[in-house]
């Protein structure tokens, strides 16, 4: 996984890996606001922490709201 994160574009942090082993990401240069919706216990907080950590790693600004 660290290799995939290292190869990710600055504007498209890794959100996860799909069933086929492909990287799932959203280009934040195109879609700056991305809701993360999960059910109870769906690891939405983990997704937000992962995306925020990658953005901060690239010296970007990140705001994660978790309710």
C-alpha positions as a Markdown table, in Angstrom:
| # | Residue | x | y | z |
|---|---|---|---|---|
| 1 | Unk | 0.0 | 0.0 | 0.0 |
| 2 | Unk | 2.8 | 2.6 | 0.7 |
| 3 | Unk | 4.0 | 2.2 | -2.9 |
| 4 | Unk | 0.5 | 3.0 | -4.2 |
| 5 | Unk | 0.3 | 6.1 | -2.0 |
| 6 | Unk | 3.7 | 7.2 | -3.1 |
| 7 | Unk | 2.7 | 6.9 | -6.8 |
| 8 | Unk | -0.6 | 8.7 | -6.4 |
| 9 | Unk | -1.0 | 12.2 | -7.9 |
| 10 | Unk | -0.9 | 15.0 | -5.5 |
| 11 | Unk | -4.4 | 16.1 | -6.6 |
| 12 | Unk | -5.8 | 12.5 | -6.4 |
| 13 | Unk | -5.0 | 10.8 | -3.1 |
| 14 | Unk | -5.7 | 7.1 | -2.8 |
| 15 | Unk | -9.1 | 6.4 | -1.3 |
| 16 | Unk | -8.8 | 2.6 | -1.4 |
| 17 | Unk | -8.4 | -0.4 | -3.6 |
| 18 | Unk | -11.3 | -2.0 | -5.5 |
| 19 | Unk | -12.0 | -5.7 | -5.8 |
| 20 | Unk | -9.8 | -5.9 | -8.9 |
| 21 | Unk | -6.8 | -4.4 | -7.1 |
| 22 | Unk | -7.1 | -1.0 | -8.8 |
| 23 | Unk | -6.6 | 2.3 | -7.0 |
| 24 | Unk | -9.8 | 4.2 | -6.2 |
| 25 | Unk | -9.3 | 7.9 | -6.1 |
| 26 | Unk | -10.9 | 11.2 | -6.9 |
| 27 | Unk | -9.0 | 14.1 | -8.6 |
| 28 | Unk | -9.5 | 16.9 | -6.1 |
| 29 | Unk | -8.4 | 19.4 | -8.7 |
| 30 | Unk | -11.7 | 18.6 | -10.5 |
| 31 | Unk | -13.9 | 17.8 | -7.6 |
| 32 | Unk | -12.7 | 19.7 | -4.5 |
| 33 | Unk | -15.6 | 18.5 | -2.3 |
| 34 | Unk | -16.1 | 14.8 | -1.8 |
| 35 | Unk | -18.6 | 13.4 | 0.6 |
| 36 | Unk | -17.8 | 10.1 | 2.3 |
| 37 | Unk | -21.0 | 8.2 | 3.3 |
| 38 | Unk | -20.9 | 5.0 | 5.2 |
| 39 | Unk | -23.3 | 3.2 | 7.5 |
| 40 | Unk | -22.6 | 2.6 | 11.2 |
| 41 | Unk | -19.2 | 0.8 | 11.4 |
| 42 | Unk | -18.5 | 1.5 | 7.8 |
| 43 | Unk | -15.0 | 3.0 | 8.5 |
| 44 | Unk | -15.9 | 6.5 | 7.2 |
| 45 | Unk | -13.6 | 8.0 | 9.8 |
| 46 | Unk | -10.7 | 5.8 | 8.6 |
| 47 | Unk | -11.3 | 7.0 | 5.0 |
| 48 | Unk | -11.3 | 10.6 | 6.1 |
| 49 | Unk | -8.1 | 10.2 | 8.2 |
| 50 | Unk | -6.4 | 8.4 | 5.3 |
| 51 | Unk | -7.3 | 11.1 | 2.7 |
| 52 | Unk | -6.4 | 13.9 | 5.2 |
| 53 | Unk | -3.0 | 12.3 | 5.9 |
| 54 | Unk | -2.2 | 12.1 | 2.2 |
| 55 | Unk | -3.2 | 15.7 | 1.6 |
| 56 | Unk | -1.1 | 16.9 | 4.5 |
| 57 | Unk | 1.8 | 14.8 | 3.3 |
| 58 | Unk | 1.7 | 16.8 | 0.0 |
| 59 | Unk | 1.5 | 20.1 | 1.9 |
| 60 | Unk | -2.1 | 20.6 | 1.0 |
| 61 | Unk | -5.0 | 22.1 | 3.0 |
| 62 | Unk | -7.5 | 19.5 | 4.4 |
| 63 | Unk | -10.7 | 19.9 | 6.3 |
| 64 | Unk | -12.5 | 16.7 | 7.4 |
| 65 | Unk | -15.9 | 16.9 | 9.0 |
| 66 | Unk | -17.1 | 13.7 | 10.7 |
| 67 | Unk | -20.5 | 13.5 | 12.3 |
